[in-house]
């Protein structure tokens, strides 16, 4: 098999975002598009000769075809081995675990995470480094630079590799290893959690449901929840991965997983329910009659993680993305451990985890994880919650009430304005940035709220000293409420304006106000300050979580 060098012309817009490159599926399907981006990755990391990579994704439309392209290119350029999940399936946390366990040089993860799948929907590809985490900005910048001047790629002309056949096969001089995507991940979960206690909880009549949303966690949840922990058959809903996620939107929030929410809110609903997203790195947690916000979930997990065997030693620290509520900070302060505020993007947690500065990490966008891998991990969060419930023997609602009585409550919500005209969105941000120095002391809203300070968030990594600027607009009010405004980097068309609202209620205050009611005055003040409704033409956000 002789390597073939083929010319290509650079494609505009191949700049990786916070989680790699995401575009419409048909964009990726253009002749040479995947090849240009993959070759740019290979060039940016100094070539692939002699290296080992993990390759897999969430099974969305075009995953299998893109994997075949990656394998041919890796083989042609001298890679030693590619480790691939059967049928090309690997959840993102499972891929991270494999990179770490097998000592791989990196991984190519094919997913657009929580975005819809299908030929007319979304596709994504990102590179993970040897620690199992997403490539840091220095690497993604090098990849982007390569995409701008790429002129050729190297590949083989070979038949497709049978991705369904477990075992090893040769592709040129490279070994392709097809393995069970679940086995290594399930073994890791069994090391971290008290499966005997969770099994006893379920056997005692505790009822639960897990909605895999027709996405990659279906096989993982079925094997672990129903197989290893003894949950009844049918506990896992929508458990067979589909190339278009059952024509649904695999985003685990109360909007896109409404049937599950409706189920758990009924009097006869399960004691516990959860969902995960397209690639398995996000989660939604519910108890009978109650929704747990991702910010509260991180804080509760931090306060109770010691109840699981894998965290019995305690936590080194807790890290959160800047837009995430400050609830976890309050736990860290009480525990006497470090807390960190980073930009959005899991890659920013990597240095803290590698340095042993933090153990638990979380993002308000339904991502939580720990130092067991270098990605957020949806099913891990579900199992940690189940371990805590088994140990404490009280309900989800009671755990939340107890937490708020101990730490106070951060009323919190994210308001998304989706597919906004890009020029309008960028204009809003530019105008707000220009006004930053003039905002302190201004009164906005009715009743009026006084702005105490405002800034554009910048982050200096405490491990390597790297600086990331322009990570989101923060507005702090005199009453200790807070708003954050930023443009999302995970969409594939237009712009998404995200407004994060947070109001702290001390432990002795009213802890049971409906969330949107608790935040109504703050939302109105932000709207008055930014002109958000007029600029977007929206009277209300498209999604509130």
C-alpha positions, -999 to +999 in steps of 0.1 A: +000+000+000+017+031-012+008+064+004-009+089-020-004+126-018-034+146-031-037+184-035-064+204-018-074+240-013-079+254+022-114+259+034-125+291+051-137+288+087-119+257+099-111+274+133-116+251+163-139+265+190-141+255+227-148+219+217-132+215+183-147+222+148-185+222+145-203+228+112-233+216+094-229+179+083-231+188+046-201+211+051-180+183+065-192+161+036-176+184+010-148+167-010-116+172+009-131+190+040-124+163+065-091+156+049-080+192+052-089+195+089-074+161+098-042+168+079-040+202+097-043+184+130-015+159+120+007+187+109+001+208+140+011+180+163+044+173+145+031+144+125+018+110+135+047+086+127+049+059+153+021+073+174-011+057+188-045+074+187-080+067+200-107+073+174-145+073+180-176+093+183-212+096+191-225+077+161-242+106+144-246+108+106-213+107+087-193+095+118-184+061+102-173+077+069-152+103+086-135+076+108-126+056+076-109+088+063-090+093+095-078+057+096-065+058+060-047+091+066-032+079+099-020+047+083-005+065+052+015+088+075+030+061+097+008+059+128+015+027+147-020+020+161-055+034+161-079+022+188-115+025+177-148+017+195-169-009+178-190+006+151-171+038+156-188+044+189-171+060+219-186+084+244-163+114+249-154+105+285-148+069+274-124+081+247-106+102+273-103+072+296-089+051+268-063+077+258-051+078+294-053+040+301-036+030+269-010+057+270-021+070+236-006+101+220-040+116+215-074+111+201-098+122+174-133+125+188-162+129+163-191+147+178-211+179+179-220+170+215-256+181+223-263+195+188-288+176+166-276+150+142-284+141+106-275+150+071-291+184+075-280+189+111-246+192+128-212+174+128-180+180+148-144+168+152-120+177+179-085+166+189-077+155+224-041+155+237-022+128+256-038+136+290-072+127+275-084+163+275-094+187+247-065+204+230-055+236+247-056+270+229-019+267+219-027+235+200-060+247+185-043+279+173-016+258+156-043+237+140-061+268+127-029+282+113-024+250+094-059+250+080-052+284+064-023+272+043-029+235+038-022+224+002-021+186+003-029+155+023-016+120+024-038+089+024-042+053+012-066+038-013-080+008+006-113-009+013-132+003+044-121-013+078-149-034+093-157-013+124-180-040+138-154-067+140-137-069+174-100-075+174-069-063+155-065-058+117-038-043+096-043-012+075-010-008+057+016-010+084-008+004+111-027-018+135-064-010+138-078-023+171-116-025+174-127-029+210-159-029+231-165+008+238-181+001+272-159-024+290-130-001+301-153+027+311-175+004+331-145-010+349-134+025+359-169+034+372-168+002+394-135+014+409-149+048+418-183+040+432-199+016+457-218-006+433-229-029+461-246+000+479-263+013+447-274-022+439-289-026+473-307+008+469-323-003+437-331-038+450-349-021+479-374-005+456-357+028+446-370+036+411-351+054+384-351+062+347-323+072+324-330+089+291-301+082+266-318+104+240-310+079+212-274+088+217-241+072+226-247+066+264-275+041+257-251+011+256-231+024+286-262+030+307-278-003+298-246-022+306-240-004+339-275+005+353-294-025+341-266-051+338-242-044+367-265-026+391-297-046+386-321-019+376-352-033+358-351-037+321-366-006+306-349+017+331-329+031+302-351+050+277-342+057+241-311+035+246-302+026+210-279+051+193-293+066+161-275+086+134-301+114+139-308+108+176-344+097+168-348+131+150-346+147+184-323+172+201-299+153+223-295+181+249-303+170+284-323+200+297-360+205+307-368+217+272-354+189+250-359+161+276-395+173+285-410+138+285-386+127+312-393+158+332-430+153+329-426+117+341-406+126+372-429+154+382-459+131+384-470+117+418-463+082+405-430+092+389-396+076+397-375+086+427-347+096+404-342+104+368-314+115+346-304+121+310-273+125+289-264+141+256-252+131+222-216+122+231-222+114+268-204+142+285-234+162+298-261+153+323-294+163+337-304+153+372-340+151+385-356+138+417-393+132+422-409+166+418-377+185+414-351+196+388-315+200+399-297+228+382-262+219+369-247+246+392-265+231+422-255+196+411-218+205+411-221+221+446-240+190+460-215+166+445-186+186+460-202+186+494-209+148+493-183+133+471-165+118+501-193+093+504-181+075+472-150+053+476-131+070+448-133+103+466-131+092+503-098+109+506-115+143+501-111+169+473-080+188+464-102+216+450-133+225+430-133+244+397-161+259+377-165+278+345-170+315+350-207+316+340-215+287+364-231+299+397-209+305+427-226+277+448-196+254+445-173+282+457-193+283+490-188+246+495-150+249+488-147+277+513-164+256+540-143+226+532-111+247+533-100+238+498-092+258+467-118+270+442-112+281+407-131+302+381-121+294+345-133+304+311-160+282+294-145+251+278-134+219+295-099+223+283-093+250+309-097+225+337-069+203+323-039+220+339-056+222+372-065+185+371-030+174+360-014+195+387-036+180+414-050+214+422-087+203+418-107+171+418-142+181+408-151+204+379-183+217+364-200+239+339-235+254+340-241+238+306-248+204+323-212+193+324-196+178+355-166+156+360-135+148+380-099+138+378-108+103+367-107+115+331-101+149+314-136+154+300-169+161+316-188+128+321-226+125+322-230+089+334-203+095+360-224+123+375-254+100+376-235+073+394-221+097+419-256+110+426-268+074+431-239+066+454-248+097+475-284+087+476-275+052+487-253+065+514-276+092+528-309+074+524-329+105+517-345+119+486-330+142+460-354+170+472-343+165+508-306+166+498-312+199+480-331+214+509-304+203+534-277+218+511-295+252+508-301+253+546-263+248+550-249+270+523-278+293+511-292+291+476-279+306+444-310+311+423-297+306+388-308+304+352-294+306+317-314+324+290-305+315+254-313+336+224-306+313+196-297+319+159-296+356+164-283+377+135-245+376+140-240+413+133-267+422+158-252+399+185-217+412+179-229+448+180-246+443+213-214+429+228-192+456+213-215+483+226-215+468+261-177+465+261-174+501+252-195+511+282-178+490+308-160+518+326-191+539+328-214+512+343-205+512+380-230+533+400-257+532+373-292+522+384-312+500+360-345+482+361-376+487+382-372+484+411-337+499+404-306+478+408-272+495+413-243+482+393-213+477+416-187+467+389-185+453+355-157+437+335-147+415+306-135+382+322-098+373+317-082+342+331-046+336+340-039+299+343-023+294+378-003+264+365+013+276+333+006+314+334-012+315+301-038+342+297-072+340+281-090+373+275-125+384+264-142+354+280-175+370+288-190+402+301-197+402+339-220+426+357-221+426+395-248+444+413-247+459+448-271+433+462-245+405+452-266+394+423-247+388+390-253+386+353-230+372+326-234+378+289-214+359+263-217+346+228-217+308+225-191+290+204-210+257+200-237+266+174-234+262+137-255+291+123-261+326+134-251+335+169-264+324+203-264+351+230-263+335+265-274+355+295-266+339+329-285+353+359-277+346+395-291+359+428-279+346+462-303+339+490-286+333+524-293+302+544-319+319+566-338+334+537-366+322+514-351+292+498-382+279+478-391+306+454-397+295+418-364+302+400-377+325+372-398+344+397-367+349+419-347+362+389-374+383+373-362+417+385-326+408+376-336+397+341-355+429+336-326+450+347-302+432+322-327+437+294-330+474+302-293+478+303-285+459+271-315+465+249-316+428+244-352+425+233-349+453+207-316+441+193-327+405+189-363+410+181-372+385+208-396+392+236-383+362+255-354+338+253-357+307+231-346+284+259-344+289+297-325+263+317 
